[in-house]
Amino acid sequence: MGEQQINNPLHGVTLEQVVESLVQFYGWSELGQRIDINCFRNDPSVKSSLKFLRKTPWARKKVEALFIATKQSAEVT
């Protein structure tokens, strides 16, 4: 079972850490442009974003994909 997690870039990372990392890297404005969801565009907060993302699997997948892409591009440079 542990072998399945070796290549999982989200292993050990909470959704809150993902959102905070993206906000720190992009800011709310650019994050809202990259992922067009209201919780990033209208009066954004980590708390409201987490509430929405936990209920909305398609949005969570987009956020996680952006986090992984951002992390990989930061490792390359």
HELIX and SHEET records of a PDB file:
HELIX    1   1 GLY A    2  GLN A    5  1                                   4    
HELIX    2   2 LEU A   15  ARG A   34  1                                  20    
HELIX    3   3 ASN A   38  ARG A   41  1                                   4    
HELIX    4   4 VAL A   46  LYS A   55  1                                  10    
HELIX    5   5 PRO A   57  VAL A   76  1                                  20    
END                                                                             
